[in-house]
């Protein structure tokens, strides 16, 4: 278990969730993996503002925390796929609710912007 997650366990479950899922693009990556396994390049295209280094780091952390599985297919060139574990799939209602809230927030704040 990563040290930030260990520390969060001493505070409260909300902090554990934030420690595992907080960070650049993690929830967006999880959302895209609900549709099935993806290769690194696909995820990069789906999250174009994430640079390769950041995306790699976030995927490694999600893998270390048991949310994402990394599968290497032995072929030339090597093929690596990322998919959600059972634990990762359990995030579906959470991510769906956050997605809906984000859309609501966008709509609300768009109507409040000065013309």
C-alpha positions as CSV (number, residue, x, y, z in Angstrom):
1,X,0.0,0.0,0.0
2,X,1.3,3.4,-0.9
3,X,2.4,5.6,1.9
4,X,-0.1,8.4,1.2
5,X,-2.9,5.8,1.5
6,X,-1.5,4.4,4.7
7,X,-1.5,7.9,6.2
8,X,-5.0,8.6,5.0
9,X,-6.2,5.5,6.8
10,X,-5.3,7.2,10.0
11,X,-7.7,10.0,9.3
12,X,-10.9,8.8,7.7
13,X,-12.3,6.8,4.8
14,X,-13.0,9.9,2.8
15,X,-9.3,10.7,2.9
16,X,-8.5,7.2,1.8
17,X,-10.7,7.6,-1.3
18,X,-9.1,11.0,-2.0
19,X,-5.6,9.5,-1.6
20,X,-6.4,6.7,-4.0
21,X,-8.4,8.6,-6.6
22,X,-7.1,12.2,-6.2
23,X,-4.5,13.4,-8.6
24,X,-4.3,14.5,-12.2
25,X,-6.7,12.5,-14.5
26,X,-7.2,9.4,-12.3
27,X,-11.0,9.6,-12.2
28,X,-11.1,10.4,-15.9
29,X,-8.9,7.3,-16.6
30,X,-11.2,5.2,-14.5
31,X,-14.3,6.5,-16.3
32,X,-12.8,5.6,-19.7
33,X,-11.9,2.1,-18.4
34,X,-15.5,1.3,-17.6
35,X,-15.9,0.8,-21.4
36,X,-13.3,-2.0,-21.3
37,X,-9.5,-2.5,-21.5
38,X,-7.5,0.3,-23.1
39,X,-4.0,0.6,-24.4
40,X,-1.8,3.4,-23.2
41,X,-2.0,5.3,-26.5
42,X,-5.8,5.1,-26.4
43,X,-5.9,6.5,-22.9
44,X,-3.6,9.3,-24.0
45,X,-5.9,10.2,-26.9
46,X,-8.9,10.1,-24.5
47,X,-7.2,12.3,-22.0
48,X,-5.2,14.6,-24.4
49,X,-4.3,17.2,-21.8
50,X,-2.4,14.5,-19.7
51,X,1.2,14.3,-20.6
52,X,2.8,10.8,-20.9
53,X,4.8,11.1,-17.7
54,X,1.8,12.1,-15.6
55,X,-0.5,9.4,-17.2
56,X,2.2,6.8,-16.6
57,X,2.5,7.8,-12.9
58,X,-1.2,7.9,-12.4
59,X,-1.7,4.4,-14.0
60,X,1.1,3.0,-11.8
61,X,-0.5,4.4,-8.7
62,X,-3.9,3.1,-9.6
63,X,-2.3,-0.3,-10.3
64,X,-0.4,-0.3,-7.0
65,X,-3.7,0.6,-5.2
66,X,-5.5,-2.3,-6.8
67,X,-7.9,-0.2,-8.9
68,X,-6.3,-0.9,-12.3
69,X,-4.7,-4.1,-13.7
70,X,-1.9,-3.9,-16.3
71,X,-1.7,-6.8,-18.7
72,X,1.3,-7.4,-20.9
73,X,0.6,-9.5,-24.0
74,X,3.7,-11.3,-25.2
75,X,4.0,-10.3,-28.8
76,X,6.2,-8.1,-31.0
77,X,5.8,-5.3,-30.5
78,X,4.7,-5.7,-26.9
79,X,1.0,-4.9,-26.2
80,X,0.1,-3.6,-22.8
81,X,-3.5,-3.1,-21.8
82,X,-5.0,-1.5,-18.7
83,X,-8.3,-2.6,-17.3
84,X,-10.3,-2.1,-14.1
85,X,-10.1,-4.7,-11.3
86,X,-13.1,-5.7,-9.4
87,X,-12.3,-3.0,-6.9
88,X,-12.0,-0.5,-9.8
89,X,-15.4,-1.6,-11.2
90,X,-16.9,-1.0,-7.8
91,X,-16.3,2.7,-8.4
92,X,-18.9,2.9,-11.2
93,X,-21.7,4.5,-9.1
94,X,-19.3,6.9,-7.5
95,X,-17.8,8.1,-10.8
96,X,-21.3,8.2,-12.5
97,X,-22.5,10.4,-9.6
98,X,-19.5,12.7,-9.9
99,X,-19.9,12.9,-13.7
100,X,-23.6,13.9,-13.3
101,X,-22.7,16.4,-10.6
102,X,-20.0,17.9,-12.8
103,X,-22.4,18.3,-15.6
104,X,-24.9,20.0,-13.2
105,X,-22.2,22.3,-12.0
106,X,-21.1,23.2,-15.5
107,X,-24.7,24.1,-16.5
108,X,-25.3,26.1,-13.4
109,X,-22.1,28.1,-13.5
110,X,-22.4,28.6,-17.3
111,X,-25.8,30.3,-16.7
112,X,-24.3,32.6,-14.0
113,X,-21.4,33.9,-16.2
114,X,-21.6,37.5,-17.3
115,X,-22.4,38.0,-20.9
